[in-house]
Amino acid sequence: MSDPAKLSIIATDAPRHEATLLTDVNIVDVLAGTSAPGAVLVRGETITAIGSRDELRAAAPEAHEISLDGAYLSPGLMNMHTHFSLTLPGDYGKYMAGLDDAGLSLYMADGARRALLAGVTTVRCVAERGHADFALRRSIQRGETMGPDIYSAGQALVCTGGHGHENNDTLECDGPVGFAKGVRTQIKAGADLIKVMISGGIAGQHEGIATPQLTDEEMEAVISTAHAWGRKVTAHAGPAPIIGRAVELGLDCVEHGYELTPEVAKLMAERGTALVPTLIVTRCGAFFDELGVPKWMQERSLAAGPRHIESFKMAVDAGVTILTGSDMPPFWYFEGTTAIVRELEHMSENALGPVAALRAATSSTAEWLGIADRVGTIEVGKQADFILTDGSPLESTSNLRGIRWVMKSGRVVRDDRLAA
C-alpha cells in the first residue's frame, strides 16, 4: 500500500464558516490560461464574489479571513477514470478479492478520503465492485465520509468471459437484449453514465488488447439504451477499428485508446467523442511491482507504452477532447508524487502543455459530465472546490506536486501549514 505520510498531507476538521474570505492569492483562470492576484469570498459552499481584499472585506466584514501567502488558487482536480475497488491480478489483487462487504466499504472510504486530500474534488468511477460506489456516494453526500463528489457507472458491462469478468465490478451480458438489460440494471442502481468493455486489455490474461468483444448489435444496444435514458457511454477500448465502429454508433468517450490511427482520431473529433488516455498505465512498472502484478501483465503493459503515446498525440493533433483519468488510484504515491499529478505530467509533456493539461482535469471534465455550471472553474456562483500550490500550474504541470491546501464545498479539508 502506498505510504500516505509521503504526501505530507495534513487533514483538518475545520468547520465550514458561514462566510470565508480567501486573500493574498493568485486566482487561476483555466479557460483564459492566465492568473491574477485577488480575493475570493465564499458563503457556505458557493463562491459569491471575486475581487480585491479591501472591497470584499467591506462587503463581508463578518467573514473568516484566510491569507494564502501569495500562492496559486486553482479549481479542484477531477479524475475521470477512477476505481476505488481496483483489483488487479497478483498478490495485492488476491487480498482485495478476499475482502468482505464491510472490508471493501472501509477500503473504498479510505481511498475516497485520500483522493480528496490529494486535491481530487470530483471523480468519475468506471467500474466498482458490487455497487458499493453508490453507498459511498450517499455517505459522502450526507457528510459521514470525507471524499470527492462521485459520478459513477456502477458495474462495467462485459461479454461473458470478457475484459474484467473476474470480479463483480463488471456485469456479464450477451446479445443486444442482454446488454440493454445491463444498461437498465446500472441505471436502476443509480448510474450517472454507462461503461462497457468493447475490446481486450492489459489485465486480461487470455485476451489481447486488440481482441474484439462485442458485436455491432451489442454496442448499438448499449449506446441507444443509455442515450434514451439520458446517460453517456464510455468504453474501455484499445484498437482503432473497434473504436471507430463504436464512434460511428454514437460512443461518447474512449478509455485508453492504446492503438488509434489518424483516421479514427479525426472521426472522434468530428463526432465529439472524448478520450481519457490513462497514459500512466503503460509506464508504471514500480506500481505493478508494489502490487505483485504478474510478469505477463507487466510485459504487456510496458510494451504498449510507445504506441500508446503515439496514439495520444494523434488524438491531440486531431482536436479530440482530452480528459484526465489515472486508472491507478489517484492518490497513490508514485514517482515522487500522486498518480493523478504524474498522469497530468505525462499528458503535458507529450503534446498538451500545462494549460491544456489543467483544463483536461478541470473545465473539460466538468463539461463532459454536464456539471460545468457548478464546478471546473473559479467563478461566482460555482462550488468552492480549490487547490493551492506555490507555483503556477499554468507554467509547469509539475507545480501540482506542491498541492498543500484543499478546500471542498467551502470547507478546508487539508492545510499543510498546520504541520508547523
C-alpha positions in Angstrom: 0.0 0.0 0.0 1.3 3.5 -0.8 2.5 5.5 2.2 0.2 8.5 2.9 2.9 10.0 5.0 5.0 10.6 1.9 2.3 13.1 0.7 2.8 15.3 3.7 -1.0 15.5 4.0 -2.3 17.3 7.0 -6.1 16.7 7.2 -8.1 19.2 9.1 -11.6 19.1 10.6 -12.0 22.8 10.3 -15.7 23.9 10.3 -17.3 25.3 7.2 -17.8 29.0 8.1 -20.9 30.9 7.0 -18.6 33.2 5.1 -14.9 32.7 4.3 -12.6 35.3 2.6 -9.5 33.9 0.8 -6.9 36.7 0.4 -3.4 37.2 -0.8 -3.8 34.7 -3.6 -3.3 34.4 -7.4 -6.5 33.2 -8.9 -6.1 30.7 -11.8 -8.4 31.2 -14.8 -8.2 27.8 -16.6 -10.2 29.0 -19.6 -8.1 32.0 -20.3 -4.9 30.3 -19.3 -4.0 33.3 -17.0 -3.8 34.1 -13.3 -4.2 37.4 -11.4 -4.0 38.5 -7.8 -7.2 38.9 -5.9 -9.5 37.6 -3.2 -12.4 35.1 -3.2 -15.5 35.3 -1.0 -17.2 32.0 -0.2 -20.6 31.7 1.6 -21.5 28.2 2.6 -20.4 26.0 -0.3 -20.6 28.7 -3.0 -18.3 31.4 -4.5 -20.2 34.6 -4.1 -17.7 37.3 -5.1 -14.2 37.7 -6.6 -12.4 41.0 -6.3 -9.9 42.8 -4.1 -9.4 42.1 -0.4 -10.5 45.6 0.6 -13.7 45.6 -1.4 -14.7 42.0 -0.3 -13.8 42.8 3.3 -16.0 45.8 3.2 -18.8 43.7 1.7 -18.5 40.9 4.2 -16.8 42.2 7.4 -18.0 39.1 9.3 -16.2 36.7 7.0 -13.5 34.4 8.4 -10.3 35.5 6.6 -7.6 33.1 5.4 -4.5 34.5 3.9 -3.0 32.2 1.3 0.6 33.6 1.2 0.6 34.7 -2.4 0.1 31.1 -3.7 -1.9 30.0 -6.7 -5.6 29.0 -6.3 -6.9 26.6 -8.9 -10.1 24.6 -9.3 -10.1 21.2 -7.6 -8.8 18.4 -9.8 -11.2 15.9 -11.5 -10.3 12.3 -12.3 -12.4 10.7 -15.0 -11.0 7.1 -14.7 -11.2 6.0 -11.0 -11.6 2.6 -9.4 -11.8 2.8 -5.6 -12.1 -1.0 -5.6 -9.4 -1.7 -8.1 -8.5 -5.4 -8.2 -5.6 -6.4 -10.4 -4.0 -9.8 -11.0 -1.3 -10.6 -8.4 -0.7 -10.7 -4.7 -2.5 -7.5 -3.7 -5.3 -8.4 -6.0 -5.8 -11.6 -4.1 -6.1 -9.6 -0.9 -8.6 -7.2 -2.5 -10.7 -10.1 -3.9 -10.9 -11.6 -0.4 -12.4 -8.5 1.3 -15.9 -9.0 2.6 -18.5 -6.3 2.1 -17.6 -4.5 5.3 -13.9 -4.6 4.5 -14.5 -3.4 0.9 -16.6 -0.4 2.1 -13.9 0.7 4.6 -11.2 0.3 1.9 -13.1 2.4 -0.6 -14.0 5.1 2.0 -10.3 5.4 2.9 -9.5 5.7 -0.9 -12.1 8.5 -1.3 -10.6 10.4 1.7 -7.1 10.1 0.3 -8.2 11.2 -3.1 -9.8 14.3 -1.7 -6.7 15.2 0.4 -4.6 14.8 -2.8 -6.7 17.6 -4.4 -9.2 15.5 -6.3 -12.6 17.0 -5.6 -14.6 15.2 -8.3 -14.2 11.6 -9.6 -15.9 9.5 -12.3 -15.9 5.9 -11.2 -15.8 3.5 -14.2 -16.3 0.0 -12.6 -16.7 -0.6 -8.9 -17.5 -3.8 -7.0 -21.0 -4.8 -6.1 -22.4 -1.2 -6.3 -20.5 -0.2 -3.2 -19.8 3.1 -5.0 -23.4 4.2 -4.6 -23.3 3.6 -0.9 -20.0 5.5 -0.7 -21.5 8.4 -2.7 -24.5 8.6 -0.4 -22.3 8.6 2.7 -20.1 11.4 1.3 -23.3 13.4 0.4 -24.6 13.0 4.0 -21.3 14.2 5.4 -20.5 10.9 7.1 -17.4 10.2 4.9 -14.7 12.5 3.6 -14.4 12.3 -0.2 -14.9 13.9 -3.6 -18.1 14.2 -5.5 -18.7 10.9 -7.2 -20.2 10.3 -10.6 -20.3 6.6 -11.3 -21.0 3.9 -14.0 -21.6 1.3 -11.3 -20.5 -2.1 -12.8 -19.0 -2.1 -16.2 -20.8 -4.2 -18.9 -18.8 -7.0 -20.4 -19.4 -10.0 -22.6 -19.2 -13.5 -21.0 -15.6 -14.1 -20.2 -14.6 -10.6 -21.5 -12.3 -8.0 -20.1 -12.6 -7.7 -16.3 -15.1 -10.5 -15.9 -13.2 -12.0 -12.9 -14.7 -9.6 -10.4 -18.1 -8.2 -9.6 -17.1 -4.7 -10.7 -18.4 -5.9 -14.1 -21.7 -7.5 -15.2 -21.6 -10.2 -17.8 -24.1 -9.7 -20.6 -24.6 -11.3 -24.1 -26.7 -10.3 -27.1 -28.4 -7.0 -27.7 -31.2 -7.8 -25.2 -28.7 -8.8 -22.6 -26.7 -5.6 -22.9 -29.8 -3.4 -23.0 -30.9 -5.0 -19.7 -27.4 -4.5 -18.3 -27.7 -0.7 -19.0 -31.0 -0.6 -17.3 -29.7 -2.5 -14.3 -26.9 0.0 -13.7 -29.3 3.0 -14.1 -31.7 1.3 -11.7 -28.9 1.2 -9.2 -28.0 4.9 -9.6 -25.5 5.1 -12.5 -24.8 8.5 -13.9 -23.1 7.0 -17.0 -22.5 3.6 -18.6 -19.1 1.9 -19.0 -18.7 -1.0 -21.5 -15.7 -3.2 -22.4 -15.6 -3.4 -26.2 -12.1 -4.9 -26.5 -9.5 -6.8 -24.6 -7.0 -5.0 -22.4 -3.8 -5.2 -20.4 -5.2 -7.0 -17.4 -6.8 -10.0 -19.2 -4.5 -13.0 -19.3 -6.5 -14.9 -22.0 -7.1 -11.9 -24.4 -5.1 -9.4 -26.3 -5.5 -5.6 -26.3 -7.0 -5.9 -29.8 -9.4 -8.7 -29.1 -12.9 -7.6 -30.2 -15.5 -8.4 -27.5 -18.9 -7.0 -28.6 -20.8 -7.2 -31.9 -22.1 -4.1 -33.6 -25.6 -5.0 -32.4 -24.5 -5.3 -28.8 -22.6 -2.0 -28.9 -25.6 -0.3 -30.6 -27.9 -1.7 -27.9 -25.7 -0.2 -25.1 -25.4 3.2 -26.7 -29.0 3.6 -27.8 -30.5 2.4 -24.5 -28.2 4.6 -22.4 -28.9 7.6 -24.6 -32.6 7.0 -24.3 -32.2 7.2 -20.6 -30.1 10.4 -20.8 -26.8 8.7 -19.9 -23.5 9.0 -21.8 -21.4 5.9 -22.6 -17.7 5.4 -22.2 -15.8 2.3 -23.5 -12.7 0.5 -22.5 -11.1 0.1 -25.9 -7.7 -0.3 -27.4 -7.6 -0.9 -31.2 -8.6 1.7 -33.8 -11.1 -0.5 -35.9 -13.2 -1.3 -32.8 -13.1 2.3 -31.6 -14.0 3.6 -35.0 -17.1 1.5 -35.2 -18.2 2.4 -31.7 -17.8 6.1 -32.5 -19.9 5.7 -35.6 -22.6 4.2 -33.4 -22.5 7.2 -31.1 -20.0 6.4 -28.4 -19.3 9.4 -26.1 -15.9 8.6 -24.7 -13.0 6.2 -25.1 -10.8 4.9 -22.2 -7.2 4.2 -23.0 -7.2 4.2 -26.8 -3.9 2.4 -27.0 -3.8 2.0 -30.8 -5.6 4.9 -32.5 -5.0 5.9 -36.1 -5.1 9.4 -37.5 -8.3 8.5 -39.3 -10.1 7.3 -36.2 -8.8 10.2 -34.2 -10.2 12.5 -36.8 -13.6 10.7 -36.6 -13.6 11.0 -32.8 -13.0 14.8 -33.1 -15.8 15.2 -35.7 -18.3 13.2 -33.6 -17.4 14.8 -30.3 -16.1 11.6 -28.7 -13.7 12.4 -25.9 -10.5 10.4 -24.9 -9.3 9.6 -21.4 -5.8 8.3 -22.3 -4.6 7.0 -18.9 -1.0 7.2 -20.1 0.3 6.2 -16.8 -0.9 2.6 -17.1 1.6 1.7 -19.7 4.6 3.2 -17.8 4.0 2.2 -14.2 6.3 -0.8 -13.6 7.1 0.3 -10.0 3.3 0.3 -9.2 2.9 -3.2 -10.6 5.9 -4.4 -8.6 4.4 -2.9 -5.4 1.1 -4.8 -6.0 2.8 -8.0 -7.0 1.3 -7.9 -10.5 2.4 -11.0 -12.6 5.1 -10.8 -15.2 2.8 -11.4 -18.2 0.7 -8.3 -17.4 3.7 -6.1 -16.7 5.3 -7.1 -20.1 2.0 -6.4 -21.9 1.6 -3.0 -20.3 5.1 -1.7 -20.7 5.3 -3.0 -24.3 2.2 -1.0 -25.2 3.7 2.3 -23.9 5.4 3.7 -27.1 2.3 3.1 -29.3 0.1 4.5 -26.5 2.0 7.8 -26.7 1.8 7.9 -30.5 -2.0 7.3 -30.2 -2.4 10.1 -27.7 -0.5 12.5 -29.9 -2.7 11.6 -32.9 -5.8 12.4 -30.8 -4.4 15.8 -29.7 -3.4 16.7 -33.2 -6.9 15.8 -34.5 -8.5 18.1 -31.9 -10.1 15.3 -29.8 -11.3 16.5 -26.4 -8.9 15.1 -23.8 -9.9 14.3 -20.2 -7.8 13.3 -17.3 -8.0 9.9 -15.7 -5.4 8.0 -13.8 -6.8 4.4 -13.7 -4.4 3.9 -10.8 -5.9 5.2 -7.5 -5.5 9.0 -7.9 -3.9 9.4 -4.5 -1.3 6.7 -5.0 2.3 7.8 -4.2 4.2 7.2 -7.4 7.5 8.5 -8.8 7.6 11.3 -6.2 4.0 12.5 -6.5 0.4 11.3 -6.7 -0.8 9.2 -9.6 -3.1 11.9 -10.9 -0.3 14.5 -11.0 2.0 12.0 -12.7 -0.7 11.4 -15.3 -1.0 15.1 -15.9 2.7 15.4 -16.3 2.7 12.7 -19.0 -0.2 14.4 -20.8 1.5 17.8 -20.6 4.9 16.5 -21.7 3.6 14.5 -24.6 1.6 17.1 -26.6 -0.8 19.1 -24.3 1.3 21.5 -22.4 0.5 22.8 -18.9 -2.6 24.9 -19.7 -4.5 22.3 -21.7 -3.5 19.6 -19.2 -5.0 21.6 -16.4 -8.2 22.1 -18.4 -8.3 18.4 -19.0 -8.5 17.9 -15.2 -11.0 20.8 -14.6 -13.2 22.6 -17.1 -13.2 20.0 -19.8 -14.1 17.2 -17.4 -16.9 19.3 -16.0 -18.3 19.9 -19.5 -18.3 16.2 -20.3 -20.1 15.4 -17.0 -22.7 18.1 -17.6 -21.8 20.0 -14.4 -19.8 22.9 -15.8 -22.4 25.3 -14.3 -21.3 24.1 -10.8 -17.6 23.2 -10.9 -14.4 23.2 -13.1 -13.6 26.9 -12.9 -13.3 29.6 -10.3 -16.3 31.8 -11.0 -19.1 33.4 -9.0 -22.0 31.0 -8.4 -19.8 27.9 -8.5 -18.9 25.4 -5.8 -15.9 26.4 -3.7 -13.6 23.4 -4.7 -10.0 24.6 -4.7 -6.4 23.5 -4.5 -3.4 25.7 -3.6 0.2 25.5 -5.0 3.2 27.7 -4.6 4.0 27.7 -8.3 1.5 28.2 -11.1 0.2 25.0 -12.8 -0.2 27.1 -15.9 3.5 27.5 -16.2 4.5 23.9 -15.3 2.3 21.0 -14.6 4.9 19.7 -12.1 3.9 22.6 -9.8 0.9 20.5 -8.9 3.4 18.3 -7.0 3.2 21.1 -4.4 -0.5 20.9 -3.6 -0.6 21.9 0.1 -4.1 23.1 0.8 -7.5 21.9 -0.3 -11.0 23.3 0.0 -14.1 21.2 -0.7 -17.5 22.8 -0.9 -16.3 25.8 1.2 -14.6 23.8 3.9 -10.8 23.5 4.3 -10.0 19.8 4.4 -6.3 20.0 4.1 -3.8 22.6 5.3 -0.2 21.6 5.4 0.7 24.7 7.4 -0.8 23.0 10.4 2.3 20.8 10.4 4.3 23.8 11.8 
